[in-house]
Amino acid sequence: MASESIKTILESDPPRSGVVAEGWLRTARKGKGVAFLEVDDGSGMAGLQAVVDADIDGFEEIARLGAGTAVRITGDLVESPAKGQRVELKAAVVEVIGAAGGDYPLQKKRHSFEFLRTIAHLRPRARTFEAVFRVRHALQMAIHRFFDERGFIQVHTPIITASDAEGAGQMFRVSCLDAADPPRLEDGAVDFGADFFGRETSLTVSGQLEAEAFALAFKNVYTFGPTFRAENSNTKRHVAEFWMIEPEMAFCDLMGDLELAEEFTKSIVTYVLEQRGDDIDFFDQWIEKGLRDKLEHVAAAEFEVLTYGEAIEHLERAESVKFEYPVSWGADLQSEHERYLTEQLLGRPAFVIDYPMDIKAFYMRVNDDQKTVAAMDLLVPGVGEIIGGSQREERIEVLRDQMRRFGLDEQTYWWYLDLRRYGGVPHAGFGLGFERALMYVTGMQNIRDVIPFARTPGNAEF
């Protein structure tokens, strides 16, 4: 007989005979002439209780099974007389598929997230992390569904690149040269011309530039892939390897970019609420009180739009608030500023647009005032910035000027300039950090806890 997921079994109506459940024991306890096994397979929030009577072969051994043991249980699904569960499995056969030793680290108690990070290979079996990764899957499906329904084409952009989309310089080098004795030029510099790609290459921080090339052929495209930053940061919001969603739209300006970003945000939040409501309720109870209300508010809210200049004026007038970082025109907004705007001033999500040119990337379209660019950040209550984007600079001479201002080599970006030379059009796009979005919809406070195996400074254990 074929097994079913435990979620499916729990949702079915008793009585049913010949039900097969496979999974791992959360708990095993022995009563008078009976044993109770709670089996979990990650398919849903609830586990399945199997009742094992003393007349079953091997009862004493079964009653002593430890947490983490992999089992296959065959029996009849019946109504449960116990409170808190609708059905239970009256076991006829219990097979041990994989034993777990007595030192199995996940026991029936609350473990700290710090401890669980040290056993990242086992923590997916913990209830919180089962819920995290079910929501991660649902959020991913929501994103793909959103773009597919609107005719977007997904583009798999390169992971290895010779250009820096952000101009930040914090990139991981990709090289096959002998690190102890690399070939050198006459001036002593490393000769990357002798390397695998014949030039210096790195892991990408963004697929945006390549996505722009495809947007100018397919009109609407998006990327969804891994990106990397060699930033020596140990904050709760930073990892070295993370996933990004980056749509690019041809024949689109900044306002069109905002409209899509708002529609996108509401759509994916709504999908997660609908598909993983039980997990959201779990997070609401144990991780972030009021999470469901927060998400439902975002899904229904009308997003505000204000310029960077207006945002600065509001912050400067907030005399009763003591900001850690000073507020002045030309300074980047910090998380505390963004949260003040959305939580105290507006009470809803907001787009801030038209940032100073000097604090944004080279590819953003220069506004007529020659001081700001057509950039936008979406700020949400509880987090601050969750999406960043812009209208891209389509005027080739202006783009060249910006590249010179940022100290970028035109030869490296020759193909990017070609996109403006051959049929260039106004176009725009934005980026959403997948893990940060997942933190927002689950209430989890550390990015290391929403990615399967986190890569952080000094840590690549798994």
C-alpha positions, 0 to 999 in steps of 0.5 A, a space after each residue: 500500500 502506498 503511503 500518504 502525507 500526514 497532512 492528507 491523512 489528517 484531513 481525511 474522514 474516518 473510518 479508513 482502513 489500511 492507512 500507511 503513514 511514514 515520518 519521524 517521531 516527535 514523541 513516544 510515550 507509554 501508558 498502561 497497556 498502550 503507547 502513543 507515537 506522534 509522527 511528523 513528515 513536514 507536510 503540515 503543522 500538526 503531527 499524527 498520533 498513532 495508538 499502539 496497543 500492547 498486543 502488537 508484536 514488539 510492543 516494548 521495543 516500540 514504546 521505547 523508540 526515541 524522538 527522531 526515529 523514522 517509522 512506517 505505521 500501517 493501521 486504521 484511521 479512527 475518530 480520536 476521543 482525545 481533545 485537540 485532535 480529530 483523528 488518530 491512527 490505530 496501529 496494526 504494524 509499526 516498522 522502524 526504518 531508521 533508528 535515532 540514537 539516544 543522543 538525538 539533539 532535537 528533544 521535546 523542549 524549546 531549543 534556542 535558535 542559536 543552538 539550532 543553527 549549530 545543527 542546521 542539518 537537523 533543524 528542518 525537523 523542528 516545528 518552527 523551521 518546518 513552518 519557515 520552509 513551508 512558507 518559503 516554498 509558498 512565497 516562492 510559488 506566489 512569486 512565480 505565479 504572479 509573474 507568469 499570470 502577467 506574461 513575464 518571462 523568467 531569465 536565468 542570469 549568470 552567477 559569474 560576472 565581470 561587472 559590478 551592478 551595484 558599484 559596491 566592490 564587495 564581491 567574491 572573486 572567482 579564480 582558478 589561479 594558484 592563490 599561493 603563487 599566482 602569475 604576475 605582470 611586470 608591475 607585480 599585479 596579479 595577471 588575471 589574463 591567465 585565469 580561467 575566463 581570461 579576466 577578473 571575475 566575481 560572483 554576482 550581486 545582481 542579475 539586473 543588468 543582464 535582465 535589462 538585455 532580455 527586457 529589451 527583447 521580451 518586454 517583461 522579464 524577471 530573475 529569481 536566483 542566488 546573489 552574493 555579497 562579500 560584506 563582513 557583516 554579522 547583523 541579523 539582516 545580512 548573509 553572504 549568499 541570498 536570493 533575489 527577485 528582479 523584474 525588468 519592464 521595457 516601455 515602463 517609467 518610475 510610476 509604472 514600476 511603483 504600480 507593479 511593486 505594490 500589486 506584487 507585494 499585495 499579491 504574494 502576501 495574500 497568497 501566503 495568507 491563503 495557502 499557509 494560514 496555519 503556519 502564519 497563525 503559528 508564527 502569530 502565536 509564538 514569533 510575532 504577536 499581531 503578525 496576521 493583522 500586519 499582513 492583512 493590513 498590508 494586503 488591503 492598504 493603499 500605499 503612500 508615495 512621497 519624495 525623498 525631500 518630503 520624507 526628510 522634511 517629515 523626519 526633521 519635524 519629528 522633534 519628539 523622536 530621538 534618532 540614532 542617525 542624524 537626518 539631513 538632505 543627502 544622507 541615506 535613510 536608515 531603518 529607524 527613519 523608514 519605520 518612523 515614516 510607515 509606523 508613526 507618521 503614515 501607518 501604512 506602507 509607503 514608496 519614497 522616490 527621487 533620491 539624491 543622485 550621490 547615494 544611488 547606483 549609476 544606472 538610475 535615470 537622472 531627473 531634470 533637477 540634475 540632483 536626484 534620480 528616478 529611484 524608489 524604495 518600498 517601506 513597510 511597517 515593522 521592517 522598513 525597506 523591503 523593495 528597491 528599484 528605479 527607472 533605468 537611465 536609457 540616454 547613452 550619453 547621460 549613462 556614460 557621464 554617470 559611469 565616469 562619476 562612479 569611476 566605472 570602466 566603459 569597456 567593461 560595460 560595452 554591451 550594457 551601453 549597446 542596449 541604449 544604442 540599438 533600440 533602447 527604450 525607457 525601462 524600469 525594474 526593482 529588486 526584492 530580497 527573498 529572505 528579507 521578504 520571508 522574514 517579514 511574512 513569518 516574523 522571524 528576526 534573523 535572516 539566518 533562520 529563513 535560509 536553509 544553510 546560512 553563509 556568514 563571515 567565518 561560517 560555511 559549516 554545512 
